[in-house]
Amino acid sequence: MIHNSNAKTTLLTLGTTSTAQTATATVDLKAYDTIRIAVFKSTTHAPTVFKIEHSDTTDATSFVACALTGGTDFAIPVQAAGTTNPYAVFDLDTCAFKRYLLFSCTPGSSSNIISTADLARPAMGAKAVGDVSATIWVRSPER
């Protein structure tokens, strides 16, 4: 991994979400080249909604899909029981997106959803799935 200067870590979601609730968070990508979103959850059920959208504004109606929708663009497996590893890791190059990202997750059962965003200026991130130890690993676009 390349260590960065000009990096920032942000807590996106924290708390218990019921089966029907969607945990969402918006991230401003201005002045950052890369973002890593790590998602941790407390149950083994697969989420029913798991996606990232983008927009030039923070208006909820303006976000559009960006080929990062679970079940469509990547598989949503169940999480292994007893793991302390992240459920999912998204390593994204911000040049492929508009200014704001919207992360959304609806768990398959009542679950604690915790997600973080690591933003950085220079290229960072894992080079192989073994480097992140997650159930899901999405890189977009490939470098």
Secondary structure, 3 states (H helix, E strand, C coil): CCCCCCCEEEEEEEEEECCCCCEEEEEECCCCCEEEEEEEECCCCCCCEEEEEEECCCCHHHCEEEEEEECCCECCCCCCCCCCCCCEEEEEEHHHCCCEEEEEEECCCCEEEEEEEEEECCCCCCCCHHHCCCCEEEEECCC
